[in-house]
């Protein structure tokens, strides 16, 4: 079992003030948790436990409910995303052509697992099921840039473009 590496929370006072103001605007409204979580993620880029705790305290909603909603919906991220978001397609066409090896190589080079972010905040890594570029399999994306017909030896050179 691997332990998830976490980037230290670095919220600012301005972000917290914006969060508190937004919570006050929604407090007491039925069904307010989803929009509050969505807007909190817009403010911070993800929903760290520190932000969930503020929401819990201010809205008087148990942490278990906040965490349950944040982990149930795919739109919410509990870990920060890197400046460069890497996504490797593990859909059938890509996987058959070796995307699993690409994913493993990225984990080795970056020293993170899927769903994590490097401690410097530069790269985050995730798997996806299809990017719609099956003819270029195996495929990965870095932000909006698509890289296709990859082999594991291509990975280091591609990452160097972002250093």
Beta strands, then each sheet from edge to edge (+ up, - down):
strand 1: 84-89
strand 2: 123-128
strand 3: 140-142
strand 4: 145-147
sheet 1: 2+ 1+ 3- 4+
end
